[in-house]
């Protein structure tokens, strides 16, 4: 019953982004697959267990079952470790003297996507509470974007009351590494504080901090709050992103 409940509850969480604005990605594809596995195992619990037991009685199939169980335990352990690292990174709070670096995200024409608005709202709130803080908005112009992500963010922040003198634009970057690398150059050219607070989605903070550390940047975190209906998809996709970052 528990397995079926988990499958039934989690399946819509990954189908909803798929049917609306996100489309298919490795996050919701993995989520749907895992939810279906829980659902099928729950519905055919006794049959599956009998089949597994039968396989274990076969000399050749036994090792396949043990291998599969070992991989499942390894994956679960890895997910726990990665989630712990993500939680630590997103709770690395700034001290109040940092220069903010707002990482770009998708712009639809000239309008910030939901994820980008979430990051901007986090930056906006922090800058309102800390009137002496400056920020660098970082992001180039990609396919389907009529303006650069940096320009879109600059417009959003100034339209919401942040003085333009507090905002610096970096509009050439195409990746997180370039976001941070090019923003650091802007910070140094304008003699801003090199203590950096990265403003990005909470699930992305750990990977961004890895890139920052690789560039010799000590960073803290200001998190945009991802919509609950999108978080599971982006969270699972980020697990793959971190593994890629570790390997490459």
C-alpha positions as CSV (number, residue, x, y, z in Angstrom):
1,X,0.0,0.0,0.0
2,X,2.8,2.4,0.9
3,X,4.6,1.7,-2.4
4,X,1.4,2.3,-4.4
5,X,0.8,5.5,-2.5
6,X,4.3,6.8,-3.1
7,X,3.9,6.0,-6.9
8,X,0.5,7.6,-7.2
9,X,1.5,10.7,-5.3
10,X,4.8,11.3,-7.0
11,X,3.8,10.5,-10.6
12,X,1.8,13.8,-11.0
13,X,4.7,15.8,-9.6
14,X,6.7,14.9,-12.6
15,X,3.9,14.7,-15.2
16,X,2.8,18.3,-14.4
17,X,6.0,20.1,-15.5
18,X,6.1,17.8,-18.5
19,X,2.6,18.8,-19.6
20,X,3.1,22.5,-18.9
21,X,6.2,24.6,-19.6
22,X,9.3,22.5,-18.8
23,X,9.0,19.7,-21.4
24,X,11.0,16.4,-21.2
25,X,14.3,16.5,-19.4
26,X,16.4,14.0,-17.5
27,X,14.8,15.1,-14.2
28,X,11.1,14.4,-14.9
29,X,12.0,11.4,-17.1
30,X,13.8,9.8,-14.1
31,X,11.1,10.8,-11.7
32,X,8.4,9.3,-13.9
33,X,10.4,6.0,-14.3
34,X,11.0,5.7,-10.5
35,X,7.3,6.5,-9.7
36,X,6.2,3.8,-12.1
37,X,8.6,1.3,-10.6
38,X,7.1,2.0,-7.1
39,X,3.6,1.7,-8.5
40,X,4.2,-1.5,-10.4
41,X,6.1,-3.1,-7.5
42,X,3.3,-2.1,-5.1
43,X,0.6,-3.5,-7.3
44,X,2.4,-6.8,-8.0
45,X,4.3,-7.0,-4.7
46,X,3.9,-10.7,-4.0
47,X,4.5,-11.7,-7.6
48,X,7.6,-9.6,-7.9
49,X,9.0,-11.0,-4.6
50,X,8.3,-14.6,-5.7
51,X,10.1,-13.9,-9.0
52,X,13.1,-12.4,-7.3
53,X,13.3,-15.4,-4.9
54,X,13.1,-17.8,-7.9
55,X,15.9,-15.9,-9.6
56,X,18.0,-16.2,-6.5
57,X,17.6,-20.0,-6.7
58,X,19.2,-20.0,-10.1
59,X,23.0,-20.0,-10.0
60,X,23.4,-17.5,-12.9
61,X,20.5,-15.2,-12.2
62,X,21.4,-14.9,-8.5
63,X,24.4,-12.7,-9.2
64,X,22.3,-10.4,-11.4
65,X,19.8,-9.9,-8.6
66,X,22.6,-9.2,-6.1
67,X,24.2,-6.8,-8.6
68,X,20.8,-5.0,-9.1
69,X,20.3,-4.7,-5.3
70,X,23.8,-3.4,-4.9
71,X,23.4,-0.8,-7.5
72,X,20.1,0.3,-5.9
73,X,21.8,0.7,-2.5
74,X,24.7,2.6,-4.0
75,X,22.3,5.0,-5.8
76,X,20.3,5.6,-2.7
77,X,23.5,6.3,-0.7
78,X,24.7,8.7,-3.4
79,X,21.4,10.5,-3.4
80,X,21.6,11.0,0.3
81,X,25.2,12.3,0.1
82,X,24.4,14.7,-2.7
83,X,21.2,16.0,-1.0
84,X,23.2,16.6,2.2
85,X,25.8,18.6,0.2
86,X,23.0,20.6,-1.5
87,X,21.4,21.4,1.8
88,X,24.7,22.6,3.3
89,X,25.4,24.8,0.3
90,X,22.0,26.5,0.2
91,X,22.2,27.3,4.0
92,X,25.6,29.1,3.6
93,X,24.2,32.5,4.5
94,X,25.9,35.8,3.5
95,X,27.4,38.2,6.1
96,X,25.9,41.3,4.6
97,X,29.1,42.8,2.9
98,X,29.2,40.6,-0.2
99,X,28.7,41.6,-3.8
100,X,25.8,39.7,-5.2
101,X,26.2,37.7,-8.5
102,X,22.8,36.8,-9.9
103,X,23.1,33.8,-12.2
104,X,21.1,34.1,-15.4
105,X,18.3,31.7,-16.5
106,X,15.9,31.5,-19.4
107,X,14.3,34.7,-20.7
108,X,11.1,34.3,-22.8
109,X,11.4,37.1,-25.4
110,X,12.0,40.0,-22.9
111,X,10.2,38.4,-20.0
112,X,12.0,36.5,-17.2
113,X,11.1,32.9,-16.8
114,X,9.6,31.7,-13.5
115,X,13.0,30.4,-12.3
116,X,14.7,33.7,-13.2
117,X,12.0,35.7,-11.4
118,X,12.5,33.5,-8.3
119,X,16.2,34.4,-8.3
120,X,15.5,38.0,-9.0
121,X,13.0,38.2,-6.1
122,X,15.6,36.8,-3.8
123,X,18.2,39.4,-4.9
124,X,15.6,42.2,-4.7
125,X,14.7,41.3,-1.1
126,X,18.3,41.1,-0.1
127,X,19.2,44.4,-1.7
128,X,16.3,46.1,-0.1
129,X,17.4,44.9,3.3
130,X,21.0,45.8,2.6
131,X,21.1,49.2,0.9
132,X,24.9,49.3,0.6
133,X,25.2,46.1,-1.3
134,X,25.9,46.0,-5.1
135,X,25.2,43.3,-7.5
136,X,26.3,41.9,-10.9
137,X,23.6,40.4,-13.1
138,X,25.1,37.8,-15.2
139,X,23.9,36.1,-18.4
140,X,24.2,36.4,-22.2
141,X,21.6,36.2,-24.9
142,X,20.5,32.7,-26.0
143,X,18.0,31.2,-28.5
144,X,14.5,32.6,-28.1
145,X,15.7,35.6,-26.0
146,X,15.2,39.0,-27.5
147,X,17.6,40.6,-25.0
148,X,20.4,39.3,-22.8
149,X,19.5,37.7,-19.5
150,X,21.6,40.4,-17.8
151,X,19.5,43.2,-19.5
152,X,16.3,41.4,-18.5
153,X,17.5,41.2,-14.8
154,X,18.7,44.8,-14.8
155,X,15.2,46.0,-16.0
156,X,13.4,43.8,-13.4
157,X,15.5,45.1,-10.5
158,X,15.3,48.8,-11.5
159,X,11.6,48.5,-12.2
160,X,11.2,47.3,-8.6
161,X,13.1,50.2,-7.0
162,X,16.7,49.2,-7.0
163,X,18.9,52.2,-8.1
164,X,20.7,51.5,-11.4
165,X,24.0,52.6,-9.8
166,X,24.0,49.5,-7.7
167,X,23.7,47.1,-10.6
168,X,26.4,46.0,-13.0
169,X,25.7,44.0,-16.1
170,X,27.8,41.0,-17.4
171,X,26.1,40.0,-20.7
172,X,28.5,37.6,-22.4
173,X,28.4,34.4,-20.4
174,X,26.7,31.2,-21.5
175,X,27.4,28.9,-18.5
176,X,27.7,28.9,-14.8
177,X,31.5,28.9,-15.0
178,X,31.4,31.9,-17.4
179,X,28.8,33.6,-15.2
180,X,31.2,33.6,-12.2
181,X,34.4,34.1,-14.2
182,X,33.2,37.1,-16.2
183,X,31.4,38.6,-13.1
184,X,34.6,38.4,-11.1
185,X,36.3,40.5,-13.8
186,X,33.5,43.1,-13.6
187,X,33.8,43.1,-9.8
188,X,37.5,43.8,-10.0
189,X,37.3,46.4,-12.7
190,X,34.8,48.4,-10.6
191,X,36.6,47.8,-7.3
192,X,33.6,46.0,-5.7
193,X,33.9,43.6,-2.8
194,X,35.4,40.3,-3.9
195,X,33.4,38.5,-1.2
196,X,30.6,37.1,-3.4
197,X,27.1,35.9,-2.6
198,X,25.8,33.7,-5.4
199,X,22.1,34.3,-6.1
200,X,20.6,31.2,-7.8
201,X,18.0,28.5,-7.3
202,X,18.4,26.6,-4.1
203,X,19.0,23.3,-5.8
204,X,21.8,24.9,-7.9
205,X,23.8,26.4,-5.1
206,X,26.1,23.5,-4.4
207,X,27.1,23.1,-8.1
208,X,27.6,26.8,-8.4
209,X,29.8,26.8,-5.2
210,X,32.0,24.0,-6.8
211,X,32.6,26.2,-9.8
212,X,33.3,29.2,-7.7
213,X,35.8,27.3,-5.6
214,X,37.5,26.0,-8.7
215,X,37.9,29.7,-9.8
216,X,39.4,30.6,-6.4
217,X,36.2,32.3,-5.2
218,X,34.9,32.0,-1.7
219,X,31.2,32.3,-1.9
220,X,28.0,32.4,0.2
221,X,24.4,31.7,-1.0
222,X,21.2,33.6,-1.5
223,X,18.5,31.2,-2.7
224,X,15.6,31.8,-5.1
225,X,12.7,29.7,-3.9
226,X,11.7,27.2,-6.6
227,X,7.9,26.6,-7.1
228,X,6.9,23.4,-5.3
229,X,5.5,21.9,-8.5
230,X,8.8,22.3,-10.3
231,X,11.3,21.5,-7.5
232,X,11.2,17.6,-7.8
233,X,12.0,17.8,-11.5
234,X,14.9,20.3,-11.1
235,X,16.2,18.6,-8.0
236,X,16.6,15.2,-9.8
237,X,18.1,16.9,-12.9
238,X,20.6,18.7,-10.6
239,X,21.8,15.4,-9.1
240,X,22.9,14.4,-12.6
241,X,24.5,17.8,-13.1
242,X,26.5,17.4,-9.9
243,X,27.7,14.0,-10.9
244,X,28.8,15.5,-14.3
245,X,30.6,18.3,-12.5
246,X,32.4,15.8,-10.3
247,X,33.5,13.6,-13.2
248,X,34.4,16.3,-15.8
